[in-house]
Amino acid sequence: MLVAYAAPLFMVSYDYFRELFRARRVSFYFREIRAKLIFTLHTWGMNLAQASRTVLDKIVIGLFFGLLFLGTYNLAFQFLMIFLVIPQSLLKYLLPEKSSGSTRREVELIGILAAVLITILGILLAPYFIQWLFPDFTESIPTTQVISLAVLPAAIASIKSSVLLSEERSKIVLVGYVAALVVDILGILLLGRIFQAIGFAAAFLISQVVLAVILVVLPSERLARLIKREKFAVRTEKMKS
């Protein structure tokens, strides 16, 4: 499995390493790299939190709730991975576009409409697909329907992430993904005790909504003005006292 995973990466990077070793002079001038170090660390943390959210949830479910509930949730999560192809593609496509100054509002609109359509199809068609393909796991049907609702906030989060990263406001994105990870794990532990597999799906949905809300609200100018007004009021009160 490791060879199968690593071999394609080495194949596509062959030309890069060939050109690298052909270079006659190597420069160790890292000023530009140091200038982007904070941004790089933020994006690395964002990717780590995003990857952890798709792994830690299964570890927590398996440890605290057993493999039966883990299997029920994991089947629903596999459908979600298919549903999230468009939201994940939005980030990869929009980030270089917005970094170059292009707005691409039509792509954002198409992405939102596609997310809404996928959500509706996921809710309506999940019972038929699971009964047809996995007749022994029909208890995953409501879990799949609940977790399908996460597609729309995931699309919104991808669009806002592309905007913020193109503006190098990576700290907000990092805060959003870390908050989503914490909410997801806490939600699994709390909601899972009451609703089992549906609670796991609800926890992921809530974490995705939290991520979208943070990325939409924190960068807003209205919130910035409100925070500035509150700081000014506190400073005024201190001066009076």
trRosetta pair geometry for C-beta under 8 A, 3 or more apart (Angstrom, degrees):
i j d omega theta_ij theta_ji phi_ij phi_ji
1 4 5.7 -55 -145 38 31 112
1 5 6.3 27 155 -18 64 108
2 5 5.8 -59 -148 38 30 109
2 6 6.0 13 161 -9 67 115
3 6 6.1 -64 -136 44 27 100
3 7 5.7 35 167 -35 67 110
4 7 6.4 -41 -130 21 21 113
5 8 7.7 -74 -178 30 26 97
5 9 7.5 11 145 -8 61 115
6 9 5.7 -66 -160 39 44 113
6 10 6.2 37 152 -17 78 107
7 10 5.9 -59 -149 38 33 107
7 11 6.3 36 155 -25 67 107
8 11 5.4 -54 -146 33 35 116
8 12 6.4 23 162 -12 69 105
9 12 6.4 -59 -147 39 28 100
9 13 6.2 9 159 -4 63 117
10 13 6.0 -69 -140 49 29 101
10 14 6.7 60 155 -62 63 83
11 14 6.0 -25 -162 -22 30 115
13 16 4.9 -52 -165 39 69 120
13 17 6.0 63 140 -19 88 101
14 17 6.2 -63 -151 40 30 103
14 18 6.2 31 153 -23 66 109
15 18 5.5 -55 -146 35 32 115
15 19 6.5 28 158 -14 66 104
16 19 6.1 -60 -153 38 29 105
16 20 6.3 31 150 -24 64 110
17 20 5.3 -51 -144 35 35 118
17 21 6.3 28 161 -13 68 105
18 21 6.4 -60 -148 39 26 101
18 22 6.5 26 152 -21 61 111
19 22 5.6 -60 -148 36 34 114
19 23 7.1 55 152 -44 63 88
20 23 6.0 -35 -167 -3 35 114
23 26 6.0 96 114 -75 126 75
29 32 7.8 49 124 10 88 92
30 33 4.4 -54 -165 46 80 118
30 34 5.6 85 132 -28 90 95
31 34 5.8 -54 -147 36 30 110
31 35 6.5 35 153 -24 63 104
32 35 5.6 -50 -151 29 34 116
32 36 6.9 13 156 -2 64 107
33 36 6.2 -71 -155 46 33 97
33 37 6.8 62 145 -64 65 84
34 37 5.3 -17 -153 -26 41 120
36 39 4.9 -56 -166 47 72 117
36 40 5.6 79 133 -30 86 101
37 40 5.6 -56 -148 36 31 113
37 41 6.3 30 155 -18 66 105
38 41 5.8 -53 -147 36 31 110
38 42 6.4 33 153 -20 64 105
38 170 7.7 160 129 61 78 125
39 42 5.7 -55 -150 35 30 113
39 43 6.4 23 156 -13 66 107
39 168 5.4 -51 -107 -150 132 95
39 170 5.1 126 -141 4 67 146
40 43 6.0 -58 -146 40 29 105
40 44 6.2 32 154 -20 65 108
41 44 5.6 -53 -144 37 31 113
41 45 6.3 32 155 -18 64 105
42 45 5.8 -56 -150 38 29 110
42 46 6.4 33 150 -22 64 105
42 170 3.5 118 106 127 142 120
42 171 5.7 -88 -122 -76 141 48
42 173 6.9 94 155 66 110 99
42 174 4.6 -105 -160 -44 84 133
43 46 5.3 -47 -146 33 36 117
43 47 6.4 35 155 -17 65 102
43 165 6.9 77 -96 -130 111 117
43 170 5.6 -70 -52 -147 77 137
43 173 7.6 17 -97 92 62 134
43 174 7.8 -98 -66 -70 27 99
44 47 5.9 -55 -149 38 31 108
44 48 6.3 32 152 -20 64 108
45 48 5.5 -54 -144 38 32 113
45 49 6.2 31 157 -18 66 105
45 174 4.9 38 92 -137 120 115
45 177 7.6 150 126 77 77 125
45 178 7.2 -16 156 -60 109 111
46 49 6.0 -56 -148 37 28 107
46 50 6.3 26 154 -18 64 109
46 161 8.0 139 -175 -146 145 122
46 170 7.1 -110 -28 -171 134 95
46 173 5.3 -1 -102 129 141 103
46 174 5.0 -100 -65 -94 87 64
46 177 4.8 115 -143 20 69 155
47 50 5.6 -55 -144 38 31 112
47 51 6.2 28 157 -16 66 107
48 51 5.9 -56 -145 40 28 107
48 52 6.1 30 155 -22 64 109
49 52 5.6 -53 -142 36 30 113
49 53 6.5 36 156 -28 63 102
49 174 7.4 126 5 -155 142 61
49 177 4.0 124 92 135 133 106
49 178 5.0 -101 -111 -79 152 55
49 180 7.2 106 150 62 117 94
49 181 4.7 -115 -166 -33 93 137
50 53 5.9 -50 -154 24 29 113
50 54 7.4 15 154 -7 59 104
50 177 5.5 -55 -56 -153 80 130
51 54 6.2 -66 -160 39 37 103
51 55 6.5 14 152 -4 70 116
52 55 5.8 -74 -146 48 35 101
52 56 5.0 22 170 -15 80 118
52 181 5.7 30 90 -131 112 134
53 56 6.6 -41 -108 39 23 102
53 57 6.5 31 179 -25 52 110
53 177 7.7 -120 -25 -172 132 83
53 180 6.4 -12 -95 119 150 100
53 181 4.8 -119 -75 -103 96 79
53 184 5.5 83 -145 41 100 163
53 204 8.0 120 169 -127 108 89
53 207 7.1 179 -148 138 131 150
54 57 7.0 -41 -137 24 18 111
54 58 7.9 12 159 -8 47 108
54 77 7.9 142 -147 -178 83 129
55 58 6.3 -66 -164 36 34 104
55 59 6.5 29 148 -17 70 109
56 59 5.4 -55 -147 38 40 114
56 60 6.0 39 157 -20 72 105
56 181 7.3 60 47 -162 142 99
56 184 7.9 109 84 101 107 117
56 185 6.1 -34 127 -87 123 113
57 60 5.9 -56 -148 38 29 109
57 61 6.3 26 155 -17 64 109
57 73 7.9 -127 141 143 110 140
57 184 5.9 -65 -82 151 114 117
57 185 6.9 -133 -90 -88 67 64
57 188 5.9 171 -143 -65 83 151
57 200 7.0 114 178 -164 113 103
57 203 7.7 165 -132 100 119 124
57 204 6.9 27 -122 -78 161 104
58 61 5.7 -52 -141 39 32 111
58 62 6.1 32 159 -18 65 108
58 70 6.2 83 -156 -151 77 107
58 73 7.6 -174 -104 97 74 120
58 74 6.4 58 -116 -87 116 105
58 77 7.9 -102 -72 28 107 170
59 62 6.0 -58 -147 39 26 109
59 63 6.2 20 158 -15 63 112
60 63 6.0 -60 -144 39 27 107
60 64 5.9 -10 172 11 66 118
60 185 5.9 156 -51 -141 164 84
60 188 5.4 95 108 105 134 146
60 189 6.9 -80 175 -62 129 87
61 64 6.7 -74 -132 52 20 87
61 65 5.1 -44 -165 43 62 119
61 69 6.1 -132 -179 108 106 102
61 70 4.7 141 118 -94 113 83
61 73 5.9 -94 -155 43 167 152
61 188 6.3 -95 -68 -171 84 131
61 192 6.9 -156 -112 -126 83 152
61 200 6.0 28 -96 -110 130 139
62 65 7.4 -45 -74 55 9 75
62 66 7.2 -25 -150 161 42 7
62 67 6.0 30 -133 -86 85 64
62 70 4.7 33 -79 -78 75 151
64 188 8.0 120 60 134 136 104
64 189 6.8 -18 121 -113 173 78
64 192 7.2 89 104 103 120 145
65 69 4.4 -58 136 62 118 144
65 70 6.9 147 84 -46 100 79
65 192 5.7 -92 -71 164 143 130
65 196 7.1 142 -162 -139 134 72
66 69 5.6 88 70 18 82 96
66 70 6.9 -142 107 -7 42 97
67 70 5.0 -56 -142 41 39 119
67 71 6.1 45 158 -25 71 100
68 71 6.0 -53 -154 30 27 109
68 72 6.8 25 150 -16 60 105
69 72 5.5 -51 -149 36 38 114
69 73 6.2 32 155 -14 68 107
69 192 7.5 98 159 -161 149 109
69 196 5.5 -125 -123 -170 125 95
69 197 5.3 -159 -156 -67 83 87
69 200 7.3 142 161 -23 106 139
70 73 6.0 -60 -147 42 29 106
70 74 5.8 29 157 -24 67 112
71 74 5.7 -54 -136 36 28 111
71 75 6.6 33 162 -23 62 101
71 137 7.3 -118 140 -118 101 123
72 75 6.4 -55 -158 27 26 108
72 76 7.1 18 150 -9 59 107
72 137 6.7 179 -112 -158 64 99
72 139 5.6 -49 -127 102 124 105
72 140 5.1 -166 -160 -83 69 84
72 143 6.1 123 151 -3 94 161
72 196 7.8 19 78 146 148 107
72 197 4.2 -69 111 -98 125 152
73 76 5.8 -61 -157 40 37 109
73 77 6.0 38 148 -24 71 109
73 140 7.8 -167 -69 -124 18 95
73 143 6.1 -124 -106 -175 54 148
73 197 4.9 -157 -64 -142 82 90
73 200 4.5 -28 -114 94 138 152
73 201 6.8 -160 -132 -52 89 81
74 77 5.3 -52 -143 36 35 115
74 78 6.5 44 154 -27 65 97
75 78 5.8 -47 -154 25 32 112
75 79 7.2 32 148 -13 60 99
75 130 7.5 89 148 -125 128 113
75 134 6.4 172 -154 150 142 175
75 137 5.4 116 -34 155 176 151
75 140 4.4 -41 83 -129 125 163
75 143 7.8 89 73 85 89 129
75 144 7.4 -60 114 -66 85 110
76 79 5.8 -53 -160 34 39 111
76 80 6.6 41 144 -22 67 104
76 140 5.1 -162 -51 -172 90 100
76 143 4.0 -109 -55 119 157 104
76 144 4.1 -146 -127 -76 90 66
76 146 7.9 10 -174 54 147 85
76 147 5.1 117 153 22 115 142
76 197 7.3 129 4 170 139 113
76 201 6.0 -49 125 -87 151 122
77 80 5.2 -49 -151 33 40 118
77 81 6.6 48 150 -26 66 96
77 147 6.8 -96 -86 177 53 165
77 204 7.8 159 -104 -61 97 170
78 81 5.6 -43 -152 25 36 115
78 82 7.2 36 149 -15 60 98
79 82 5.7 -54 -160 34 39 111
79 83 6.4 37 145 -19 69 107
79 122 6.9 129 151 -140 119 106
79 126 6.8 64 -174 -117 165 103
79 129 7.9 124 -111 98 127 141
79 144 5.1 31 53 -140 152 113
79 147 7.5 117 77 86 102 120
79 148 7.4 -42 123 -77 117 91
80 83 5.3 -55 -146 39 38 113
80 84 6.0 33 157 -21 71 109
80 144 7.7 -154 -45 -140 82 69
80 147 5.0 -71 -71 140 127 120
80 148 7.1 -143 -96 -85 80 48
80 150 6.6 17 -142 61 123 123
80 151 7.7 -154 -146 -67 77 86
80 204 7.7 -12 -137 131 171 151
81 84 5.9 -55 -141 36 28 109
81 85 7.9 60 152 -52 54 77
82 85 6.3 -22 -173 -23 39 110
83 86 8.0 -54 167 24 47 95
83 118 5.1 137 -152 162 90 126
83 119 7.7 88 -167 -77 132 51
83 122 5.7 11 -97 -77 139 137
83 148 6.2 -170 -102 -130 169 74
83 151 4.9 -89 151 -89 118 125
84 87 5.2 -56 -157 48 68 110
84 88 5.5 64 145 -21 89 106
84 150 8.0 -24 -79 107 108 101
84 151 6.5 -145 -83 -116 63 79
84 154 5.7 -63 -125 139 99 160
85 88 6.2 -65 -149 43 24 106
85 89 6.1 24 155 -20 63 112
86 89 5.6 -56 -142 38 30 112
86 90 6.5 44 154 -33 63 98
86 111 6.2 170 159 -142 105 78
86 114 5.0 -130 -176 120 163 132
86 115 6.4 -153 95 -71 127 73
86 118 6.7 -170 26 -33 134 150
86 151 7.9 47 59 -170 106 109
86 155 6.9 -7 111 -98 98 109
87 90 5.5 -45 -153 19 34 118
87 91 7.4 31 155 -15 61 96
87 111 7.1 108 -97 -177 51 110
87 115 6.2 66 -65 -96 98 118
87 151 6.5 -165 -28 -164 129 66
87 154 4.1 44 176 123 171 100
87 155 4.2 -113 -101 -80 98 60
87 157 7.5 40 -173 58 124 87
87 158 4.7 167 -179 -13 78 143
88 91 6.2 -50 -160 29 38 108
88 92 6.8 28 149 -10 66 108
88 154 7.9 -27 -48 159 68 118
88 158 6.7 -141 -90 -103 24 141
89 92 5.7 -61 -148 43 39 108
89 93 5.8 29 157 -15 73 112
90 93 6.1 -65 -143 42 25 103
90 94 5.6 8 169 -8 67 119
90 107 7.4 153 -134 148 84 102
90 108 7.6 86 -155 -110 121 56
90 111 4.6 72 -97 -134 129 150
90 155 6.1 87 3 -146 159 73
90 158 4.2 97 81 122 114 134
90 159 6.0 -47 152 -66 133 70
90 162 7.0 -112 139 -27 81 139
91 94 6.3 -60 -127 44 21 99
91 95 6.0 30 172 -34 61 110
91 158 4.1 -107 -50 -158 93 95
91 159 7.9 -112 -78 -57 66 28
91 161 5.6 -7 -119 82 114 121
91 162 5.3 -165 -134 -60 57 99
92 95 6.6 -44 -138 19 19 113
93 96 7.6 -77 -174 39 29 92
93 97 6.5 16 148 -11 66 122
93 107 6.8 -132 116 180 128 146
94 97 5.3 -69 -148 46 39 115
94 98 5.6 30 162 -17 79 110
94 104 6.2 -155 -122 80 85 141
94 107 6.5 178 -85 108 97 134
94 108 7.2 69 -104 -74 141 85
94 158 7.4 118 32 144 131 89
94 159 6.5 22 56 -124 175 57
94 162 3.7 32 102 -178 112 167
94 163 7.8 -32 142 -47 124 62
95 98 6.3 -59 -140 40 23 101
95 99 6.2 26 158 -21 61 110
95 161 7.8 -37 -81 117 105 84
95 162 4.5 -123 -72 -134 64 88
95 165 5.8 -20 -131 86 108 126
95 166 6.1 -173 -153 -62 58 94
96 99 5.4 -54 -141 37 34 116
96 100 6.4 29 160 -16 65 107
97 100 6.1 -66 -157 38 27 105
97 102 4.5 -73 177 71 85 119
97 104 5.0 21 143 -19 146 144
97 107 7.6 67 72 36 171 157
97 162 7.8 15 54 174 91 131
98 101 7.6 86 -170 -51 35 8
98 102 6.5 -98 -83 68 35 67
98 103 7.5 53 -107 -116 79 27
98 104 7.2 -97 -63 28 77 113
98 162 5.4 122 15 148 141 96
98 163 6.0 -117 -168 -101 162 48
98 166 3.8 -107 111 -52 105 170
99 165 7.9 -47 -69 114 104 82
99 166 4.3 -137 -71 -134 63 93
104 107 4.2 -11 165 23 107 119
104 108 6.5 118 116 -20 79 88
105 108 5.5 -55 -152 37 40 113
105 109 6.2 39 152 -20 71 105
106 109 5.7 -52 -147 37 34 111
106 110 6.3 33 154 -18 66 106
107 110 5.8 -53 -145 39 31 110
107 111 6.2 35 153 -22 64 107
108 111 5.6 -56 -149 35 29 114
108 112 6.5 28 154 -18 64 104
108 159 5.2 81 -132 -129 103 132
109 112 5.9 -54 -149 35 31 109
109 113 6.3 27 155 -14 65 108
110 113 5.8 -57 -145 41 31 109
110 114 6.1 33 155 -21 66 108
111 114 5.7 -54 -144 37 28 111
111 115 6.4 32 154 -22 63 105
111 155 5.3 172 148 -162 98 116
111 158 7.5 -115 168 82 145 123
111 159 6.7 159 88 -67 144 112
112 115 5.6 -53 -150 33 31 113
112 116 6.6 32 152 -18 64 102
112 152 7.4 52 -153 -144 70 82
112 155 5.8 155 -98 128 51 137
112 156 7.3 56 -106 -73 98 75
112 159 7.7 -12 -59 -35 95 149
113 116 5.7 -51 -150 34 34 112
113 117 6.4 34 152 -18 65 106
114 117 5.6 -54 -147 38 33 112
114 118 6.2 35 154 -20 67 105
114 155 7.6 161 74 -110 86 148
115 118 5.7 -52 -144 37 30 111
115 119 6.4 35 154 -23 63 105
115 151 4.9 -178 -160 136 85 95
115 152 4.7 130 138 -99 119 55
115 154 7.2 -173 -135 66 130 84
115 155 3.7 -97 -63 -21 153 150
116 119 5.7 -54 -151 33 30 114
116 120 6.6 28 154 -17 64 105
116 152 6.1 54 -78 -95 60 114
117 120 5.8 -55 -150 36 32 109
117 121 6.2 26 155 -14 67 109
118 121 5.8 -57 -143 42 31 108
118 122 6.0 36 155 -25 66 107
118 148 7.5 -151 134 -166 78 97
118 151 5.1 -125 95 163 117 164
119 122 5.7 -54 -147 34 27 113
119 123 6.6 23 157 -16 62 105
119 148 5.4 135 -141 147 59 94
119 149 6.0 68 -148 -109 116 41
119 151 4.9 -157 -69 53 88 121
119 152 5.6 -15 -47 -34 146 101
120 123 6.0 -59 -152 36 29 107
120 124 6.2 11 159 -6 67 114
121 124 6.0 -64 -138 47 29 101
121 125 5.3 -4 176 8 71 122
122 125 6.8 -60 -114 50 16 89
122 126 5.7 36 176 -48 57 109
122 144 6.9 -138 177 153 96 90
122 145 6.9 156 132 -119 85 47
122 148 3.1 175 116 -135 138 139
122 151 7.0 148 -2 -16 149 139
123 126 6.5 -38 -137 6 14 115
123 145 4.8 73 -127 -145 68 91
123 148 5.5 -157 -55 80 70 147
123 149 7.7 54 -68 -60 113 79
125 128 5.5 -62 -161 43 60 109
125 129 5.7 51 147 -19 88 109
126 129 6.0 -61 -139 41 30 106
126 130 5.9 20 169 -13 68 113
126 141 5.7 139 128 -148 104 70
126 144 4.3 174 -155 108 140 127
126 145 5.4 -152 49 -66 152 76
126 148 6.8 -127 -49 -42 136 140
127 130 6.3 -64 -142 41 23 103
127 131 6.1 18 164 -14 63 114
127 141 5.0 47 -98 -146 69 131
127 145 7.9 11 -43 -58 83 118
128 131 6.1 -60 -144 41 25 107
128 132 6.1 19 159 -16 63 114
129 132 5.8 -63 -145 41 27 108
129 133 5.8 -5 169 7 68 115
130 133 6.4 -63 -125 52 25 89
130 134 5.1 -45 -161 57 67 100
130 135 8.0 135 143 -82 61 33
130 137 6.4 -100 -172 92 106 88
130 138 6.1 132 126 -112 113 52
130 140 5.8 -158 -143 78 146 102
130 141 5.3 -157 58 -82 151 82
130 144 6.6 -177 -52 6 137 155
131 134 7.8 -41 -68 67 11 57
131 135 5.8 44 -164 -104 50 72
131 138 5.9 40 -90 -103 76 105
131 141 7.7 19 -43 -78 86 126
132 135 7.5 33 -102 -61 3 86
134 137 4.2 -27 148 43 118 110
134 138 7.6 177 108 -58 82 50
134 140 7.1 -3 103 40 139 134
135 138 6.7 -1 -164 -47 43 100
137 140 4.7 12 152 0 99 120
138 141 5.7 -7 -176 -21 61 114
139 142 7.8 -42 -178 27 49 93
139 143 7.6 42 136 -4 65 115
139 197 7.1 103 139 38 101 152
140 143 5.1 -67 -157 49 55 117
140 144 5.6 59 146 -28 85 104
140 197 7.1 -92 -110 154 59 153
141 144 5.9 -57 -148 34 27 109
141 145 6.5 25 156 -18 63 106
142 145 5.5 -53 -146 37 37 114
142 146 6.3 36 156 -19 68 103
142 198 5.6 -23 119 -92 112 114
143 146 6.0 -55 -149 35 30 108
143 147 6.2 19 158 -11 65 111
143 197 4.6 -51 -84 138 137 109
143 198 5.5 -124 -89 -85 72 55
143 200 7.2 12 -143 65 117 99
143 201 4.7 169 -160 -35 72 140
144 147 6.0 -61 -140 43 29 104
144 148 6.3 43 155 -36 63 102
144 201 7.7 -115 -58 -112 17 149
145 148 5.7 -46 -152 18 29 119
145 149 7.9 39 150 -26 55 92
146 149 6.2 -47 -175 13 40 113
146 198 5.7 106 -6 -151 158 79
146 201 4.1 103 91 120 116 131
146 202 5.8 -51 169 -65 137 69
146 205 6.3 -98 157 -34 85 143
147 150 5.7 -30 -174 7 57 118
147 201 4.0 -99 -57 -149 92 106
147 204 5.9 21 -126 74 97 130
147 205 6.4 -139 -117 -56 46 98
148 151 6.1 -20 -179 -11 56 113
149 152 7.1 -41 -177 23 53 103
149 205 5.3 29 82 -130 105 129
150 153 6.1 -63 -157 50 52 102
150 154 5.7 58 147 -30 78 111
150 204 5.9 -40 -75 126 155 95
150 205 4.7 -126 -69 -107 95 65
150 208 4.3 102 -151 28 99 162
150 209 7.9 -104 -120 -38 72 75
151 154 5.6 -61 -150 37 28 115
151 155 6.5 31 154 -22 65 103
152 155 5.8 -50 -150 30 33 110
152 156 6.7 30 153 -15 64 104
153 156 5.4 -52 -146 39 40 113
153 157 6.1 43 154 -22 69 104
153 205 7.8 110 31 -165 135 63
153 208 4.5 126 93 135 124 97
153 209 4.9 -103 -105 -89 165 52
153 211 7.0 115 152 66 112 91
153 212 4.0 -120 -163 -20 92 146
154 157 5.6 -52 -145 37 31 113
154 158 6.4 35 154 -22 64 103
154 208 5.5 -43 -62 -159 79 128
154 212 7.6 -92 -60 -62 22 114
155 158 5.7 -52 -148 33 31 112
155 159 6.6 31 154 -18 64 104
156 159 5.9 -55 -151 35 32 110
156 160 6.3 22 156 -10 66 109
156 212 4.4 54 91 -142 118 122
156 215 7.7 155 132 77 85 121
156 216 6.9 -19 160 -57 118 121
157 160 6.0 -59 -142 44 30 105
157 161 6.0 35 156 -25 66 108
157 176 7.2 174 -144 153 108 139
157 208 6.9 -115 -16 -168 144 76
157 211 4.8 20 -112 122 141 109
157 212 4.5 -96 -60 -85 88 73
157 215 5.6 118 -131 25 67 150
158 161 5.6 -52 -143 35 28 114
158 162 6.5 31 156 -21 62 103
159 162 6.0 -55 -155 31 29 111
159 163 6.8 27 150 -17 63 105
160 163 5.6 -52 -151 35 37 113
160 164 6.2 30 156 -14 70 108
160 212 7.1 127 19 -145 139 61
160 215 3.8 122 113 142 139 120
160 216 5.8 -101 -94 -70 154 64
160 219 7.7 175 -169 25 108 134
161 164 5.9 -59 -142 42 30 105
161 165 5.9 23 162 -14 68 112
161 173 5.3 89 -131 -124 84 120
161 176 7.8 -135 -86 73 95 146
161 215 6.3 -52 -59 -137 66 149
162 165 6.1 -56 -137 42 24 105
162 166 6.1 27 161 -21 61 111
163 166 6.0 -62 -151 36 24 109
163 167 6.6 8 156 -4 62 111
164 167 5.9 -66 -150 46 31 103
164 169 4.4 -89 -164 74 83 101
164 170 7.0 137 137 -85 98 35
164 172 5.5 -109 -155 70 147 117
164 173 5.2 165 100 -50 135 105
164 215 6.6 -115 -17 -153 142 95
164 219 6.2 -142 -96 -61 109 150
165 168 7.2 34 -171 -84 37 31
165 169 7.5 -100 -69 53 25 62
165 170 6.0 56 -112 -92 69 82
165 173 6.1 20 -62 -36 88 160
169 172 5.3 7 144 17 100 115
169 173 7.3 118 106 -15 70 94
169 219 6.4 85 131 -106 157 122
170 173 5.3 -57 -156 39 49 114
170 174 6.1 52 148 -24 77 103
171 174 5.6 -53 -149 35 33 113
171 175 6.4 35 152 -20 65 104
172 175 5.7 -53 -150 35 32 113
172 176 6.4 35 152 -21 64 106
172 214 7.2 177 179 148 85 93
172 215 6.6 116 141 -117 107 60
172 218 5.0 174 -141 103 116 135
172 219 5.7 38 -147 -58 174 96
173 176 5.7 -54 -151 34 32 114
173 177 6.5 23 157 -13 66 107
173 215 6.7 42 -103 -107 63 106
174 177 6.2 -60 -146 39 30 104
174 178 6.2 25 159 -14 66 110
175 178 6.0 -60 -144 41 27 107
175 179 6.1 28 158 -19 64 111
175 214 6.4 -145 110 172 96 137
175 218 7.1 116 81 -86 137 173
176 179 5.8 -59 -147 38 26 111
176 180 6.3 27 155 -20 63 107
176 210 7.8 168 -157 127 72 75
176 211 4.8 88 169 -148 99 68
176 214 4.0 175 -106 92 90 129
176 215 4.9 24 -96 -54 161 88
176 218 7.6 -137 -63 14 101 140
177 180 5.5 -49 -145 34 33 114
177 181 6.5 38 153 -21 63 101
177 211 6.5 46 -88 -125 45 116
178 181 5.7 -51 -152 32 34 113
178 182 6.6 31 153 -16 65 105
179 182 5.8 -55 -148 38 33 109
179 183 6.2 30 156 -17 67 109
179 210 5.7 -130 129 142 108 121
179 211 6.9 165 80 -86 96 62
179 214 5.9 126 56 -53 148 159
180 183 5.8 -55 -142 40 30 110
180 184 6.1 34 157 -24 64 107
180 207 4.3 95 -165 173 74 93
180 208 6.7 60 -143 -82 123 34
180 210 5.6 170 -94 82 69 105
180 211 4.0 8 -71 -63 131 108
180 214 8.0 -125 -45 20 90 135
181 184 5.8 -56 -148 33 27 112
181 185 6.6 19 159 -13 63 107
181 207 7.3 93 -58 -160 16 134
182 185 6.2 -60 -149 38 29 105
182 186 6.2 20 158 -10 66 113
183 186 6.0 -61 -142 46 28 106
183 187 5.7 31 158 -24 65 113
183 203 7.4 178 139 -172 72 78
183 206 6.0 -128 155 115 120 98
183 207 4.2 164 90 -102 107 81
183 210 5.0 108 1 21 169 161
184 187 5.7 -58 -143 37 24 113
184 188 6.5 28 156 -23 61 103
184 203 5.4 101 -150 146 52 98
184 204 5.7 40 -130 -99 106 54
184 206 7.8 168 -88 74 55 84
184 207 3.7 -6 -62 -58 85 160
185 188 5.8 -50 -151 29 31 112
185 189 6.7 24 154 -13 63 106
185 203 8.0 148 -20 168 7 134
186 189 5.9 -59 -151 39 33 108
186 190 6.1 17 158 -7 69 114
186 203 7.7 -178 80 -146 51 117
187 190 6.0 -64 -137 47 29 100
187 191 5.2 -1 178 9 72 119
187 192 8.0 100 133 -23 55 86
187 199 7.5 -169 157 168 80 81
187 202 6.8 -139 172 104 122 77
187 203 2.8 157 115 -132 116 96
187 204 7.6 -161 90 -31 138 35
187 206 5.5 165 -103 58 154 130
187 207 6.4 -132 13 -43 142 98
188 191 6.8 -54 -111 53 16 89
188 192 4.9 23 178 -29 56 127
188 199 7.2 116 -136 127 41 94
188 200 5.4 34 -122 -118 88 73
188 203 4.7 -154 -57 80 58 174
189 192 6.3 -33 -107 33 10 113
189 193 7.2 15 164 -24 46 105
190 193 6.6 -64 -170 22 24 107
190 194 7.6 -4 149 1 58 108
190 199 7.8 -146 95 -177 55 125
190 203 7.8 138 54 -94 84 117
191 194 5.9 -69 -158 44 43 103
191 195 5.5 -23 170 33 84 110
191 199 3.3 -179 135 -163 88 102
191 200 7.3 -175 95 -52 106 30
191 202 5.3 -123 166 77 159 118
191 203 5.2 -170 43 -57 131 97
192 195 7.0 -78 -117 61 23 69
192 196 6.2 45 -163 -123 63 23
192 199 4.4 -176 -80 99 37 128
192 200 5.5 48 -92 -62 101 78
192 203 7.2 -26 -42 -25 89 139
193 199 7.4 -116 30 131 40 173
194 199 5.9 129 64 -84 77 141
195 198 4.4 -84 156 78 114 97
195 199 3.4 141 65 -49 98 94
195 202 6.7 40 75 12 152 135
196 199 5.9 120 48 18 20 107
196 200 7.5 -37 145 -10 40 97
197 200 5.5 -45 -153 27 40 114
197 201 6.7 36 151 -14 66 101
198 201 5.7 -53 -152 39 37 111
198 202 6.2 39 149 -21 67 106
199 202 5.4 -52 -142 38 33 113
199 203 6.3 40 154 -25 64 101
200 203 5.7 -51 -152 29 30 114
200 204 6.8 27 151 -14 62 102
201 204 5.8 -53 -153 36 35 109
201 205 6.3 37 150 -20 66 107
202 205 5.4 -53 -147 37 34 115
202 206 6.2 35 155 -19 67 104
203 206 5.9 -53 -146 37 29 109
203 207 6.4 29 154 -19 63 107
204 207 5.7 -55 -147 37 32 112
204 208 6.4 32 154 -20 65 105
205 208 5.8 -57 -151 35 30 110
205 209 6.5 29 152 -17 65 105
206 209 5.6 -54 -149 37 34 112
206 210 6.3 38 151 -22 66 104
207 210 5.5 -50 -147 34 33 115
207 211 6.5 38 152 -22 63 102
208 211 5.6 -48 -150 32 34 115
208 212 6.5 32 152 -16 64 104
209 212 5.8 -55 -148 38 33 109
209 213 6.2 32 154 -20 67 107
210 213 5.8 -55 -144 37 29 110
210 214 6.3 30 158 -20 64 107
211 214 6.0 -57 -149 35 27 109
211 215 6.4 17 158 -11 63 111
212 215 6.0 -63 -147 42 29 106
212 216 6.1 20 158 -13 66 113
213 216 5.9 -64 -145 42 28 105
213 217 5.6 7 167 -6 69 119
214 217 6.4 -61 -126 45 22 97
214 218 5.5 15 -178 -15 64 119
215 218 7.0 -35 -108 34 17 104
215 219 7.2 0 -177 2 47 111
216 219 7.6 -94 -172 41 16 91
216 220 7.0 27 150 -49 58 110
217 220 5.7 -49 -159 1 36 122
217 223 6.0 92 169 -50 75 150
218 223 6.6 -101 -134 91 24 158
220 223 4.6 87 72 7 97 102
220 224 7.0 -163 97 -7 52 86
221 224 5.4 -54 -148 37 38 115
221 225 6.3 39 153 -20 69 103
222 225 5.8 -53 -150 36 30 110
222 226 6.4 31 151 -20 63 106
223 226 5.5 -53 -147 36 34 114
223 227 6.3 34 155 -18 67 104
224 227 5.9 -53 -147 37 30 109
224 228 6.3 30 153 -18 64 108
225 228 5.6 -55 -146 39 32 112
225 229 6.2 34 154 -22 66 106
226 229 5.7 -53 -148 35 30 112
226 230 6.4 30 153 -18 64 104
227 230 5.7 -53 -148 36 32 110
227 231 6.4 32 153 -18 65 105
228 231 5.8 -54 -147 37 31 111
228 232 6.3 33 153 -20 64 106
229 232 5.7 -54 -148 36 31 112
229 233 6.4 32 153 -20 64 105
230 233 5.6 -53 -148 35 32 112
230 234 6.4 32 154 -17 65 104
231 234 5.8 -53 -147 37 32 110
231 235 6.2 32 154 -19 65 107
232 235 5.7 -55 -146 38 31 112
232 236 6.3 34 153 -22 64 106
233 236 5.7 -53 -148 34 31 113
233 237 6.4 32 154 -20 64 105
234 237 5.7 -54 -149 35 32 112
234 238 6.5 32 153 -19 64 105
235 238 5.7 -54 -150 35 32 112
235 239 6.5 32 152 -20 65 105
236 239 5.7 -55 -149 35 32 110
236 240 6.4 32 153 -19 65 105
237 240 5.7 -54 -149 35 32 112
237 241 6.3 24 156 -14 66 109
238 241 5.9 -58 -144 41 30 106
